């Protein structure tokens, strides 16, 4: 088992994100896409971010692996999110969440041997992974789970 806090990833603008800066807060990772049936969940994600901003770091992770539904470059993704959904939460660089080029973050999120709790596979855009305040894996939620669902928020109190 390794620590999620040691995994390097960059912002959408290419600047390093130090996940260790978020110790003491929950983290919710969501693989996002601009041209997906679940894209309107950006609204709920932003609501979650606004409501729990003192105890939750919401991190959008653009990915183009499902139906090629995130074809944009960093500027296009950022503009789409800001203009259409008023997104102010953290967005990472576009990565691969499965397969041979899977980013180390998603290797940790989807592998019991890495996260110590549960293995999973990313089925589609807007799958959600919740990490606790001490970096512990809590659970994952499929795309159909609304971001403001009690399934998620019950862990944020």
N, C-alpha and C positions, 0 to 999 in steps of 0.2 A: 504494500500500500504506500502510495506517495502523497504528498501534500498538493492540493490544488493551488496553494499560494505560490508555488515555485514555477508554475507554468507560464512561459512568456507568450504574450499575444499583443497585438498592436490595435490602436484605435482605427477607425475608418480613415483618419487623416495620416496614419502611419506612425503615430507616436506610441511609445511603449505604455502598456497598462500593467501596473504592478498589483496583481490581485491581493497581495499581502496588505495593501493599503486599506482593504475592506474587512480586515479582521474585526470582529465585534458586530458585523452586520450580516444579515442574510444576503445571498446572491441568487438571482433568478436569471438563468441563461436561456435564451429563446432563439432558435434558428429562424431567421425572418426572410421574407421575400416580398417584393413589390407587386407581383402579378399573380397572386395566389387567391383562391377563394377564402382563405383565412386572413388575408391582408387587413381587413377591417379590425382584426384584433389589436392592431397598433393603438387604436383608441383605448381599449381596455388596459393595454400595457402602460400607456401614458397615465391613465387614471390610477393604476396600481402604484406607479412610480411617484405620482404626486401625493397620494395618501400615505404611503409608507416610507417616504424619502429619508426619514431619520433612522430607519432600521433595515431598509432593503436597498440593495444596489441592483437595478434592473439592467441587464446587458443584452442588447440585441446583437445577434451574430448572423450577418448576411451569408446566404449560401445559395448556390445556383444548381444544386444536385438533384432537385426534385422538379421535374417538368420544365427545367431551364426557366424558372419563374423569378430569378433575380439576375437578369442579364446586365444590369447597369454597372458603371464604374463607381468609384467612391463618391464623386461629386453628384452623380445622378441619384444614387441611393440616398445620400444626405438630403438633397433638395426635395426628393419625393416625400421622404418621411416628415420633414419640417413643414412643407407646404400643405400636404394632405392630412396630416395627423398631429401636427404640432409637437413632434417628438423632441424631447430634451434629454431623454435617458442616454446612457453610454452605448455607443455602437462600435463594434470591432471591425477589423478588416474582413473582407470576404474570404471565407475559408471553406474547406471540405469537412463535413461532419461524419462521413463514413467512407469506407473503401481504403485503397492502398495509400492514398494521400491524406488520410484523416489527420486533422490537426491534433496535437497532443492534448489540448483542452478536451476535445470530444473523446479521445481515447480514455481519459480519466473519467469523464462523465458516464461513459457507456460500459466500463469494464469493472467488474467486482474486484478483480485483482489490483486495480489501481485505486478505486474509491472505497474499498472495504465493505461495501454494502450490497450492491445490486448491479447486475449486467442488464443492458438493454440495447436495442438498435433504434436508430432514428428513423421513424417511418415516413415522416413528411415535414413540410414547413410548419413552423410554430409549435413544435414539440418543446416542452418546458422542463428545465432541470433546476431543482431547488437545493441550495447549499445552505447549511446552518451557520450560525454566528462564529463558530470555531473551525469552519472549513469542512464540516462533516456533511456527507451526502445525505440528504433527507429523502427525496423521491423525485420521480419524473412523471410528467403528465402529457398525454397525447394531445394532438392539435385541437381536438374537439373541446377540450377543457378551456372554458372561458378564463382569461387572465384573472378576473376578479372572483372566480369561483371559491366557495368555502373550502374546497379540496386544497387550494393553495393558501388562502388567507388564514386558515386555522393554524398554520405553522408560523405566522408572522406576528402573532400577539405577544 
